Amino acid sequence: MKKYLDGCKAGDTRFTGEEAISAIKSAGGTPVWAHPLGGEGERHLSKEEFLPKLEKMKSFGIEGLECYYSRYNQEEIEFLVDCAKKFNLAITGGSDYHGSNKSVTIAKLNVENIPVAKNLFTGFSVIKE
């Protein structure tokens, strides 16, 4: 963690999920696992691959799952929402919009562009850019 925060410019600067979750909690934040099935350009995990990883992240103290993500289809979203509910995790969403360097439009929360049910986000704030 220290090498990442100190701005190390060489080698692998990633840190473990356990370190990240600890740092987020130490800062008073809520750790949420972003695009947990796989992100932009990554192979998506199967349910069988994902569940053991979720158990590990739960043991580290993860408190939420990004269930709505621009690269997920409805089946993947429903699976993640079910997992979040089963493990009492916050349900979040994001488009992963990065501006003109990506082909994702702002606020697109799934590949089908189906509106997200408002009641799933009760109690959470929506951050507008």
Secondary structure in CASP SS format (residue, H / E / C, confidence):
PFRMAT SS
TARGET T0000
AUTHOR 0000-0000-0000
METHOD secondary structure of the structure
MODEL  1
M C 1.00
K H 1.00
K H 1.00
Y H 1.00
L H 1.00
D C 1.00
G C 1.00
C C 1.00
K C 1.00
A C 1.00
G C 1.00
D C 1.00
T C 1.00
R C 1.00
F C 1.00
T C 1.00
G H 1.00
E H 1.00
E H 1.00
A H 1.00
I H 1.00
S H 1.00
A H 1.00
I H 1.00
K H 1.00
S H 1.00
A C 1.00
G C 1.00
G C 1.00
T C 1.00
P C 1.00
V E 1.00
W E 1.00
A C 1.00
H C 1.00
P C 1.00
L C 1.00
G C 1.00
G C 1.00
E C 1.00
G C 1.00
E C 1.00
R C 1.00
H C 1.00
L C 1.00
S C 1.00
K H 1.00
E H 1.00
E H 1.00
F H 1.00
L H 1.00
P H 1.00
K H 1.00
L H 1.00
E H 1.00
K H 1.00
M H 1.00
K H 1.00
S H 1.00
F H 1.00
G C 1.00
I C 1.00
E C 1.00
G E 1.00
L E 1.00
E E 1.00
C E 1.00
Y E 1.00
Y E 1.00
S C 1.00
R C 1.00
Y C 1.00
N C 1.00
Q H 1.00
E H 1.00
E H 1.00
I H 1.00
E H 1.00
F H 1.00
L H 1.00
V H 1.00
D H 1.00
C H 1.00
A H 1.00
K H 1.00
K H 1.00
F C 1.00
N C 1.00
L C 1.00
A E 1.00
I E 1.00
T E 1.00
G E 1.00
G E 1.00
S C 1.00
D C 1.00
Y C 1.00
H C 1.00
G C 1.00
S C 1.00
N C 1.00
K C 1.00
S C 1.00
V C 1.00
T C 1.00
I C 1.00
A C 1.00
K C 1.00
L C 1.00
N C 1.00
V C 1.00
E C 1.00
N C 1.00
I C 1.00
P C 1.00
V C 1.00
A C 1.00
K H 1.00
N H 1.00
L H 1.00
F H 1.00
T C 1.00
G C 1.00
F C 1.00
S C 1.00
V C 1.00
I C 1.00
K C 1.00
E C 1.00
END
